[in-house]
Structures are given as structure tokens and as C-alpha cells.
Amino acid sequence: MQDSVLITDHGAWVEVMLNRPERLNAFNDDMHAALRAAVDGAATKRALLLTGAGRGFCAGQDLGDRDPAKMDGPPDLGATLTQNYNPLVRALRALPLPVICAVNGVAAGAGANLALACDIVLAAEDARFIQSFSKVGLIPDAGGSWQLTRRLGEARAKALAMTATPITGAQAADWGLIWQALPGDALMDAARALTARLAEGPTNGLAAAKVAIQAAGSQDLDTHLALEAELQRACGQHPNYAEGVAAFLAKRAPRFTP
């Protein structure tokens, strides 16, 4: 039996690959557990790269595992979210380090929204993001309705949710849904180079920037200014600030620590 998640340790950073390519890396219970363990394990690293094996990133939930025709009654999809997807999304957003996602092919349903839970998303230009939920009578979940509305606005969020219209990686970048779209044959080299570069950065400062930006949508300006001051105070007292200033003044590359 193949591992549903592959982990490659690069020292300061780790690459995690969803590995059910015959099912377009759709989630079953085993992959949920394996990915959550990999994400938790990455907390000791300085950056995480998430991608998928084969021709797709992730097709979301494996519906064969949630088929009402094979069950005694309707499935409790709320429990599936509460037990699996929601803790995963929270864990990715809480990791005190950059999380990069490389979308190498189709990202559908919860698979698309797993990508959007990451900090920086790169995609192949011809990758496809599909909010496929309406095709089976569901709503965008795993944070999808939250992410789409904040990144794209209500009009585009509703249209994507209700029509399940696919958008390419190039269009997703043009709309501001993701960071960057690249030719497919350049995607993984670029994603790995970016992850390695961030892993050499001031991890404490990058983590603090992540906290501040994620909090911005739910705070008024005064509250947020106070948070910025608190975070900046801690960053200024960290050795990385002294190292960064010394490197800048000496015109050399900094040597940051976690």
C-alpha cells in the first residue's frame, strides 16, 4: 500500500506531497491523518511546501467515502469538516512559518480551498481551480466561502460557488486569488526555490507578518495598530533584527535564525 502523503526533508524546510494520484489526490481518512501529521511535524522547520503527485493537486473529498447509497443514512458532512478539514485549515494558518502551495493541476472543492489556506500559492498557468460543490448540492467549505469573499468580493465568490465554473491558474493570479501563475514545467523549480529562500529568512518576522495580515480582516484600525506595535516590539528584540541591521550596514548577506 502506497503512502498517501510523501515527505521530503530539505533540512530547514520540508516538502509535503499528496500522493493518491490515481484519485487526483482526493482525501480519504488515511490521507487526512497523514497530512495533518505532516503539517504538525513541520512546526520545527522554517518553511513548508505543499503540492500534489501526478496530474492534479487535489480533487477534494473522495466522494466514494461519503456516498449515501453505501451508508445506512445521510452522511454527517458537518462532522467531516469539524473533525478533518477545519483543524487542517487552522493548523496551516497557525504554523509560525511560511506555507507555500504549488498547484500543479486541478484543485477542486476542498482541494482548491486547501491551497487557499496556504500563505503563498503558485500554480501552473493551465491548472484549474473549481468550486465544484454546487454540482452535488453543497456549499464551498474548508474555508472556501470565507477565502473567496475576501479575495474576490461577493459577486465573483457567488458566481464561482453557484456555477462551479473552473478558472485557470493564470486567471486566478489575474484576479488576485493566488500569488503567481507559471508555465507548468517551471512551477516546481520556482516553488522549491521560493521555499528554500524563505527558509533562510527571519522566520520569527515572517511568522509575525503572517499573524498581522491574517488578523487585519477582523480588526478595526486602532486594534490593529496596537497589534502591529506588539508584534514589532517582539521582532525588534529578536536577534534577527540586530543581524539584519548589521548585515545591511556591512553590505553582506544576513544570517538569520528561526
Secondary structure, DSSP 8 states (H G I E B T S, - for coil): ---SEEEEE-SSEEEEEE--GGGTT-B-HHHHHHHHHHHHHGGGSSEEEEEESTTEEE-SB-GGGG-GGGSSS---HHHHIIIIIHHHHHHHHH-SS-EEEEE-SEEETHHHHHHHTSSEEEEETT-EEE-GGGGGT---TTTHHHHHHHHH-HHHHHHHHHH---EEHHHHHHHTSSSEEE-HHHHHHHHHHHHHHHHTS-HHHHHHHHHHHHHHTTS-HHHHHHHHHHHHHHHHHSHHHHHHHHHHHHTS------
